[in-house]
Amino acid sequence: MLEKGENVDVTLRRASVVAVTMATSRQGTGVVKELSKSNKYQIRAITRNIKSSKALELGSLKNVELYKGDLMDPESLNRAFDGVDVIFGNTTPTKGWKVFRGSIVRAYEMEQGFNLINQVKLAYTKGKLNHFIFSSISKAKDPLKNDPAPGHFTSKWDIEEYIDSCDLKEITTVLRPVSYFENFENKLPGYTISKKIFPGIVDKDFKWQTIAVEDIGKWVRGILSKPEKYKNQSINIAGEELTGPEMAMTLQKLVESEGLQTNYVVIPRIVMKLLEYDIGVMADWIERTGYGADMNKLKIIQNELNIVPTSLKDWLKGKLEKQNNTRNSWSREWKSSQWKLQWDK
Ligand SMILES: NC(=O)c1ccc[n+]([C@@H]2O[C@H](COP(=O)([O-])OP(=O)(O)OC[C@H]3O[C@@H](n4cnc5c(N)ncnc54)[C@H](OP(=O)(O)O)[C@@H]3O)[C@@H](O)[C@H]2O)c1
Protein backbone atom coordinates (compact mmCIF):
# COMPACT_ATOMS: atom_id res chain seq x y z
CA MET A 1 0.00 0.00 0.00
CA LEU A 2 2.59 2.52 1.10
CA GLU A 3 4.87 3.05 -1.85
CA LYS A 4 6.98 6.14 -1.35
CA GLY A 5 7.48 6.62 2.37
CA GLU A 6 11.03 7.74 1.64
CA ASN A 7 9.62 10.88 0.00
CA VAL A 8 8.27 12.17 3.29
CA ASP A 9 10.66 14.65 4.85
CA VAL A 10 11.67 13.45 8.34
CA THR A 11 10.82 16.88 9.76
CA LEU A 12 7.25 16.32 8.57
CA ARG A 13 6.65 13.06 10.39
CA ARG A 14 4.29 14.88 12.78
CA ALA A 15 2.75 17.24 10.20
CA SER A 16 -0.90 16.93 9.20
CA VAL A 17 -1.59 13.99 6.93
CA VAL A 18 -3.77 14.96 3.97
CA ALA A 19 -5.47 12.29 1.86
CA VAL A 20 -6.23 13.36 -1.73
CA THR A 21 -8.78 11.25 -3.62
CA MET A 22 -8.56 10.95 -7.42
CA ALA A 23 -5.00 12.19 -7.08
CA THR A 24 -4.13 11.57 -10.74
CA SER A 25 -7.06 13.65 -12.02
CA ARG A 26 -6.45 17.20 -13.20
CA GLN A 27 -7.84 18.58 -9.93
CA GLY A 28 -6.14 15.99 -7.73
CA THR A 29 -2.78 16.56 -9.40
CA GLY A 30 -3.13 20.30 -8.83
CA VAL A 31 -3.86 19.74 -5.14
CA VAL A 32 -1.03 17.23 -4.61
CA LYS A 33 1.53 19.45 -6.37
CA GLU A 34 0.55 22.59 -4.46
CA LEU A 35 0.60 20.87 -1.06
CA SER A 36 3.88 19.13 -1.89
CA LYS A 37 5.48 22.51 -2.70
CA SER A 38 4.31 24.00 0.61
CA ASN A 39 6.42 21.46 2.49
CA LYS A 40 3.90 21.48 5.36
CA TYR A 41 1.95 18.27 4.88
CA GLN A 42 2.33 14.55 4.40
CA ILE A 43 0.21 13.80 1.37
CA ARG A 44 -1.49 10.49 0.59
CA ALA A 45 -2.15 10.49 -3.13
CA ILE A 46 -4.97 8.00 -3.74
CA THR A 47 -5.30 6.28 -7.12
CA ARG A 48 -6.70 3.02 -8.44
CA ASN A 49 -3.39 2.24 -10.11
CA ILE A 50 -0.23 3.12 -8.20
CA LYS A 51 1.89 1.99 -11.16
CA SER A 52 0.46 4.31 -13.83
CA SER A 53 2.82 6.96 -15.21
CA LYS A 54 0.71 9.76 -13.69
CA ALA A 55 0.80 8.07 -10.30
CA LEU A 56 4.54 7.46 -10.45
CA GLU A 57 5.11 11.12 -11.32
CA LEU A 58 3.11 12.18 -8.26
CA GLY A 59 4.88 9.60 -6.12
CA SER A 60 8.23 11.14 -6.99
CA LEU A 61 7.21 14.49 -5.46
CA LYS A 62 8.34 15.59 -2.02
CA ASN A 63 6.17 14.46 0.93
CA VAL A 64 3.90 12.34 -1.27
CA GLU A 65 2.99 8.70 -0.68
CA LEU A 66 0.92 6.70 -3.16
CA TYR A 67 -2.06 4.77 -1.82
CA LYS A 68 -4.28 2.40 -3.73
CA GLY A 69 -7.95 3.35 -3.50
CA ASP A 70 -11.11 3.16 -5.58
CA LEU A 71 -14.16 5.33 -4.89
CA MET A 72 -16.31 2.33 -5.87
CA ASP A 73 -14.62 0.21 -3.18
CA PRO A 74 -15.38 1.58 0.33
CA GLU A 75 -12.93 -0.75 2.08
CA SER A 76 -10.03 0.61 0.01
CA LEU A 77 -11.02 4.13 1.10
CA ASN A 78 -11.24 3.02 4.71
CA ARG A 79 -7.62 1.83 4.51
CA ALA A 80 -6.39 4.95 2.71
CA PHE A 81 -8.12 7.29 5.21
CA ASP A 82 -6.80 5.50 8.29
CA GLY A 83 -5.06 8.02 10.58
CA VAL A 84 -5.39 11.08 8.30
CA ASP A 85 -6.12 14.60 9.59
CA VAL A 86 -7.57 16.04 6.39
CA ILE A 87 -9.34 14.59 3.34
CA PHE A 88 -9.67 16.29 -0.05
CA GLY A 89 -12.60 14.53 -1.72
CA ASN A 90 -13.55 14.55 -5.35
CA THR A 91 -15.76 12.28 -7.50
CA THR A 92 -16.09 11.69 -11.23
CA PRO A 93 -19.18 11.19 -13.42
CA THR A 94 -17.05 9.87 -16.30
CA LYS A 95 -17.51 6.20 -17.23
CA GLY A 96 -16.58 4.64 -20.60
CA TRP A 97 -18.20 6.37 -23.60
CA LYS A 98 -21.27 4.72 -25.20
CA VAL A 99 -23.43 5.70 -28.18
CA PHE A 100 -26.67 7.44 -27.06
CA ARG A 101 -25.24 7.82 -23.54
CA GLY A 102 -21.90 9.60 -23.79
CA SER A 103 -19.53 9.07 -20.89
CA ILE A 104 -21.25 11.02 -18.12
CA VAL A 105 -23.25 8.79 -15.76
CA ARG A 106 -24.91 10.47 -12.79
CA ALA A 107 -25.49 7.21 -10.88
CA TYR A 108 -21.76 6.37 -11.13
CA GLU A 109 -20.83 9.66 -9.46
CA MET A 110 -23.58 9.33 -6.82
CA GLU A 111 -22.30 5.90 -5.76
CA GLN A 112 -18.77 7.29 -5.39
CA GLY A 113 -20.17 10.20 -3.40
CA PHE A 114 -22.04 7.96 -0.95
CA ASN A 115 -18.96 5.74 -0.52
CA LEU A 116 -16.70 8.74 -0.01
CA ILE A 117 -18.93 10.50 2.54
CA ASN A 118 -19.61 7.27 4.48
CA GLN A 119 -15.87 6.69 4.81
CA VAL A 120 -15.25 10.33 5.77
CA LYS A 121 -17.85 9.87 8.50
CA LEU A 122 -16.15 6.69 9.68
CA ALA A 123 -12.73 8.37 9.78
CA TYR A 124 -14.25 11.31 11.72
CA THR A 125 -15.87 8.94 14.21
CA LYS A 126 -12.49 7.31 14.83
CA GLY A 127 -11.33 10.72 16.11
CA LYS A 128 -8.33 11.89 14.07
CA LEU A 129 -9.94 13.43 10.98
CA ASN A 130 -10.77 17.08 11.60
CA HIS A 131 -11.26 18.66 8.17
CA PHE A 132 -12.92 17.52 4.95
CA ILE A 133 -12.66 19.57 1.77
CA PHE A 134 -15.16 18.50 -0.87
CA SER A 135 -14.78 19.64 -4.45
CA SER A 136 -18.22 20.19 -5.96
CA ILE A 137 -19.25 22.48 -8.82
CA SER A 138 -20.33 26.13 -8.82
CA LYS A 139 -23.97 26.80 -8.11
CA ALA A 140 -26.11 29.01 -10.35
CA LYS A 141 -25.87 32.79 -10.45
CA ASP A 142 -29.68 32.92 -10.57
CA PRO A 143 -31.14 29.99 -8.59
CA LEU A 144 -34.58 30.64 -10.12
CA LYS A 145 -33.12 29.71 -13.52
CA ASN A 146 -31.29 26.62 -12.29
CA ASP A 147 -33.54 23.92 -13.77
CA PRO A 148 -32.87 21.89 -15.83
CA ALA A 149 -29.30 21.57 -14.54
CA PRO A 150 -26.77 19.07 -15.95
CA GLY A 151 -26.70 15.66 -14.24
CA HIS A 152 -23.00 15.93 -13.37
CA PHE A 153 -23.80 19.16 -11.48
CA THR A 154 -26.86 17.88 -9.60
CA SER A 155 -24.90 14.77 -8.53
CA LYS A 156 -22.30 16.96 -6.81
CA TRP A 157 -24.94 19.16 -5.16
CA ASP A 158 -26.79 16.02 -3.98
CA ILE A 159 -23.52 14.75 -2.47
CA GLU A 160 -23.25 18.12 -0.65
CA GLU A 161 -26.71 17.43 0.83
CA TYR A 162 -25.58 13.98 1.89
CA ILE A 163 -22.61 15.60 3.72
CA ASP A 164 -25.12 17.71 5.67
CA SER A 165 -27.37 14.76 6.43
CA CYS A 166 -24.37 12.87 7.84
CA ASP A 167 -23.69 15.75 10.26
CA LEU A 168 -20.32 16.48 8.69
CA LYS A 169 -21.05 20.11 7.78
CA GLU A 170 -19.10 21.49 10.74
CA ILE A 171 -15.83 19.93 9.56
CA THR A 172 -16.45 20.48 5.84
CA THR A 173 -15.39 23.17 3.40
CA VAL A 174 -17.07 22.88 0.00
CA LEU A 175 -15.11 24.34 -2.89
CA ARG A 176 -17.20 24.78 -6.02
CA PRO A 177 -15.04 25.40 -9.09
CA VAL A 178 -16.40 26.66 -12.43
CA SER A 179 -15.25 25.38 -15.90
CA TYR A 180 -11.51 24.77 -16.30
CA PHE A 181 -9.36 26.70 -18.79
CA GLU A 182 -8.09 23.21 -19.66
CA ASN A 183 -11.38 22.46 -21.46
CA PHE A 184 -10.18 24.67 -24.31
CA GLU A 185 -7.70 21.88 -25.05
CA ASN A 186 -10.52 19.54 -26.07
CA LYS A 187 -9.73 17.06 -28.86
CA LEU A 188 -12.73 17.87 -31.07
CA PRO A 189 -11.46 18.27 -34.66
CA GLY A 190 -11.81 21.90 -35.78
CA TYR A 191 -12.61 23.07 -32.26
CA THR A 192 -9.38 22.64 -30.34
CA ILE A 193 -7.46 25.71 -29.31
CA SER A 194 -4.82 27.11 -31.66
CA LYS A 195 -3.44 30.55 -32.42
CA LYS A 196 -6.36 31.04 -34.82
CA ILE A 197 -9.19 29.32 -32.96
CA PHE A 198 -10.50 29.97 -29.49
CA PRO A 199 -13.19 27.33 -28.92
CA GLY A 200 -16.16 27.90 -26.66
CA ILE A 201 -19.45 26.31 -25.71
CA VAL A 202 -21.56 29.44 -25.16
CA ASP A 203 -22.70 32.22 -27.44
CA LYS A 204 -20.43 35.23 -27.87
CA ASP A 205 -22.52 37.62 -25.76
CA PHE A 206 -22.37 35.64 -22.51
CA LYS A 207 -19.83 36.26 -19.79
CA TRP A 208 -18.50 32.90 -18.74
CA GLN A 209 -16.62 32.15 -15.49
CA THR A 210 -13.53 29.94 -15.83
CA ILE A 211 -10.56 28.82 -13.72
CA ALA A 212 -7.13 27.20 -14.18
CA VAL A 213 -7.35 23.72 -12.72
CA GLU A 214 -4.08 24.24 -10.79
CA ASP A 215 -5.81 27.05 -8.87
CA ILE A 216 -7.98 24.49 -7.09
CA GLY A 217 -4.73 23.35 -5.44
CA LYS A 218 -4.00 26.94 -4.39
CA TRP A 219 -7.48 27.16 -2.85
CA VAL A 220 -6.97 23.96 -0.88
CA ARG A 221 -3.59 25.20 0.38
CA GLY A 222 -5.22 28.54 1.32
CA ILE A 223 -8.19 26.97 3.12
CA LEU A 224 -5.84 24.70 5.08
CA SER A 225 -3.97 27.79 6.30
CA LYS A 226 -7.16 29.03 8.08
CA PRO A 227 -9.15 25.84 8.64
CA GLU A 228 -11.32 27.01 11.53
CA LYS A 229 -12.55 30.06 9.62
CA TYR A 230 -13.42 28.10 6.49
CA LYS A 231 -15.02 24.96 7.93
CA ASN A 232 -18.79 24.96 7.46
CA GLN A 233 -18.45 27.19 4.38
CA SER A 234 -19.13 26.74 0.66
CA ILE A 235 -17.42 28.92 -1.94
CA ASN A 236 -17.97 29.14 -5.70
CA ILE A 237 -14.46 29.68 -7.09
CA ALA A 238 -13.40 31.23 -10.42
CA GLY A 239 -10.38 33.00 -11.87
CA GLU A 240 -11.89 34.89 -14.82
CA GLU A 241 -15.24 36.16 -16.05
CA LEU A 242 -15.06 36.98 -19.76
CA THR A 243 -17.08 36.61 -22.95
CA GLY A 244 -15.75 34.25 -25.64
CA PRO A 245 -14.58 37.12 -27.88
CA GLU A 246 -12.77 38.69 -24.88
CA MET A 247 -10.99 35.37 -24.31
CA ALA A 248 -10.06 35.15 -28.01
CA MET A 249 -8.76 38.73 -27.87
CA THR A 250 -6.55 37.78 -24.90
CA LEU A 251 -4.91 35.13 -27.10
CA GLN A 252 -4.81 37.37 -30.15
CA LYS A 253 -2.85 40.02 -28.27
CA LEU A 254 -0.22 37.37 -27.50
CA VAL A 255 0.13 36.28 -31.14
CA GLU A 256 -0.61 39.46 -33.07
CA SER A 257 3.08 40.13 -33.73
CA GLU A 258 2.85 37.06 -36.01
CA GLY A 259 0.06 38.74 -38.02
CA LEU A 260 -2.53 36.19 -36.87
CA GLN A 261 -6.18 36.68 -35.97
CA THR A 262 -7.79 34.54 -33.27
CA ASN A 263 -11.49 33.87 -33.75
CA TYR A 264 -13.94 32.75 -31.10
CA VAL A 265 -15.63 29.63 -32.47
CA VAL A 266 -18.66 28.11 -30.72
CA ILE A 267 -19.00 24.32 -30.84
CA PRO A 268 -22.51 23.74 -32.28
CA ARG A 269 -24.92 22.74 -29.51
CA ILE A 270 -26.26 19.82 -31.57
CA VAL A 271 -22.72 18.38 -31.87
CA MET A 272 -22.25 18.74 -28.11
CA LYS A 273 -25.55 17.02 -27.36
CA LEU A 274 -24.82 14.17 -29.77
CA LEU A 275 -21.35 13.55 -28.37
CA GLU A 276 -21.98 14.25 -24.68
CA TYR A 277 -25.59 15.23 -23.98
CA ASP A 278 -24.91 16.53 -20.48
CA ILE A 279 -22.26 18.98 -21.77
CA GLY A 280 -24.88 20.41 -24.14
CA VAL A 281 -27.27 20.79 -21.18
CA MET A 282 -24.42 22.49 -19.29
CA ALA A 283 -23.93 25.00 -22.12
CA ASP A 284 -27.69 25.77 -22.05
CA TRP A 285 -27.42 26.20 -18.27
CA ILE A 286 -24.44 28.58 -18.49
CA GLU A 287 -26.30 30.75 -21.01
CA ARG A 288 -29.53 30.67 -18.96
CA THR A 289 -28.14 31.40 -15.50
CA GLY A 290 -24.33 31.25 -15.43
CA TYR A 291 -21.91 30.19 -12.70
CA GLY A 292 -22.40 32.03 -9.43
CA ALA A 293 -18.90 32.98 -8.26
CA ASP A 294 -18.83 36.44 -6.67
CA MET A 295 -15.64 37.83 -8.25
CA ASN A 296 -15.38 40.80 -5.85
CA LYS A 297 -15.82 38.67 -2.75
CA LEU A 298 -13.28 36.18 -4.10
CA LYS A 299 -10.62 38.91 -4.38
CA ILE A 300 -10.94 39.59 -0.65
CA ILE A 301 -10.68 35.91 0.29
CA GLN A 302 -7.79 35.35 -2.12
CA ASN A 303 -5.86 38.21 -0.49
CA GLU A 304 -6.54 36.77 2.93
CA LEU A 305 -5.45 33.26 1.91
CA ASN A 306 -2.47 34.33 -0.20
CA ILE A 307 -3.93 32.93 -3.39
CA VAL A 308 -2.79 34.50 -6.65
CA PRO A 309 -5.26 33.28 -9.28
CA THR A 310 -3.88 32.31 -12.68
CA SER A 311 -5.12 34.78 -15.29
CA LEU A 312 -6.19 33.47 -18.69
CA LYS A 313 -3.39 35.58 -20.19
CA ASP A 314 -0.72 33.90 -18.04
CA TRP A 315 -2.19 30.45 -18.67
CA LEU A 316 -2.11 31.06 -22.44
CA LYS A 317 1.43 32.46 -22.23
CA GLY A 318 2.56 29.32 -20.41
CA LYS A 319 0.94 27.14 -23.08
CA LEU A 320 2.54 29.14 -25.91
CA GLU A 321 5.96 28.86 -24.30
CA LYS A 322 5.55 25.11 -23.96
CA GLN A 323 4.34 24.85 -27.53
CA ASN A 324 7.44 26.61 -28.77
CA ASN A 325 9.44 23.72 -27.39
CA THR A 326 7.20 20.71 -27.83
CA ARG A 327 4.37 20.54 -30.33
CA ASN A 328 1.25 18.68 -29.24
CA SER A 329 -2.41 18.45 -30.08
CA TRP A 330 -3.05 21.98 -28.88
CA SER A 331 -1.39 23.32 -32.05
CA ARG A 332 -3.06 21.05 -34.57
CA GLU A 333 -6.02 21.50 -36.84
CA TRP A 334 -8.03 18.71 -38.42
CA LYS A 335 -7.90 18.94 -42.20
CA SER A 336 -8.39 16.38 -44.97
CA SER A 337 -8.34 13.46 -42.53
CA GLN A 338 -4.97 14.30 -41.08
CA TRP A 339 -3.59 16.40 -38.30
CA LYS A 340 -2.05 19.47 -39.85
CA LEU A 341 0.38 21.45 -37.77
CA GLN A 342 -0.64 25.06 -37.93
CA TRP A 343 1.32 26.41 -35.06
CA ASP A 344 3.86 28.36 -37.09
CA LYS A 345 1.54 29.46 -39.86
N1 LIG B 1 -13.84 19.98 -16.60
C1 LIG B 1 -14.27 21.02 -15.89
O1 LIG B 1 -14.32 22.15 -16.36
C2 LIG B 1 -14.69 20.82 -14.45
C3 LIG B 1 -14.97 21.94 -13.68
C4 LIG B 1 -15.35 21.75 -12.35
C5 LIG B 1 -15.46 20.47 -11.83
N2 LIG B 1 -15.18 19.41 -12.64
C6 LIG B 1 -15.31 18.06 -12.03
O2 LIG B 1 -14.05 17.70 -11.53
C7 LIG B 1 -14.02 16.29 -11.34
C8 LIG B 1 -12.67 15.79 -11.74
O3 LIG B 1 -12.45 16.12 -13.06
P1 LIG B 1 -10.98 16.08 -13.67
O4 LIG B 1 -11.13 16.63 -15.05
O5 LIG B 1 -10.04 16.73 -12.72
O6 LIG B 1 -10.73 14.52 -13.72
P2 LIG B 1 -9.88 13.73 -14.80
O7 LIG B 1 -8.63 14.46 -15.08
O8 LIG B 1 -10.79 13.33 -15.92
O9 LIG B 1 -9.47 12.41 -13.99
C9 LIG B 1 -10.37 11.44 -13.65
C10 LIG B 1 -9.66 10.61 -12.60
O10 LIG B 1 -10.62 9.88 -11.92
C11 LIG B 1 -10.00 8.76 -11.38
N3 LIG B 1 -11.07 7.80 -11.23
C12 LIG B 1 -11.95 7.38 -12.15
N4 LIG B 1 -12.79 6.50 -11.60
C13 LIG B 1 -12.43 6.38 -10.31
C14 LIG B 1 -12.89 5.62 -9.22
N5 LIG B 1 -13.91 4.78 -9.35
N6 LIG B 1 -12.28 5.75 -8.03
C15 LIG B 1 -11.23 6.57 -7.89
N7 LIG B 1 -10.73 7.30 -8.88
C16 LIG B 1 -11.33 7.20 -10.07
C17 LIG B 1 -8.89 8.34 -12.35
O11 LIG B 1 -7.72 8.06 -11.62
P3 LIG B 1 -6.99 6.62 -11.52
O12 LIG B 1 -7.27 5.88 -12.80
O13 LIG B 1 -5.53 6.96 -11.33
O14 LIG B 1 -7.59 5.98 -10.32
C18 LIG B 1 -8.65 9.66 -13.13
O15 LIG B 1 -7.40 10.22 -12.82
C19 LIG B 1 -15.21 15.73 -12.11
O16 LIG B 1 -16.23 15.43 -11.22
C20 LIG B 1 -15.67 16.91 -12.95
O17 LIG B 1 -17.06 16.88 -13.21
C21 LIG B 1 -14.78 19.55 -13.92
The ligand as an ORCA input file, in Angstrom:
! r2SCAN-3c Opt
* xyz 0 1
  N     -13.845     19.984    -16.604
  C     -14.270     21.017    -15.891
  O     -14.323     22.146    -16.356
  C     -14.688     20.817    -14.453
  C     -14.970     21.941    -13.685
  C     -15.349     21.753    -12.345
  C     -15.462     20.466    -11.825
  N     -15.183     19.406    -12.636
  C     -15.308     18.058    -12.030
  O     -14.053     17.704    -11.533
  C     -14.020     16.293    -11.336
  C     -12.669     15.789    -11.742
  O     -12.449     16.119    -13.060
  P     -10.983     16.078    -13.666
  O     -11.129     16.629    -15.048
  O     -10.040     16.725    -12.722
  O     -10.726     14.523    -13.715
  P      -9.880     13.727    -14.803
  O      -8.634     14.456    -15.084
  O     -10.791     13.334    -15.922
  O      -9.466     12.409    -13.995
  C     -10.366     11.436    -13.652
  C      -9.662     10.609    -12.601
  O     -10.624      9.876    -11.922
  C      -9.997      8.760    -11.375
  N     -11.072      7.799    -11.230
  C     -11.952      7.375    -12.147
  N     -12.793      6.499    -11.595
  C     -12.432      6.381    -10.307
  C     -12.885      5.621     -9.217
  N     -13.912      4.778     -9.345
  N     -12.279      5.746     -8.034
  C     -11.227      6.566     -7.895
  N     -10.730      7.303     -8.884
  C     -11.330      7.198    -10.072
  C      -8.888      8.342    -12.349
  O      -7.715      8.058    -11.616
  P      -6.992      6.617    -11.523
  O      -7.268      5.885    -12.797
  O      -5.534      6.956    -11.326
  O      -7.592      5.985    -10.316
  C      -8.647      9.660    -13.128
  O      -7.397     10.225    -12.818
  C     -15.209     15.734    -12.112
  O     -16.227     15.432    -11.217
  C     -15.671     16.914    -12.954
  O     -17.061     16.884    -13.206
  C     -14.785     19.549    -13.920
*
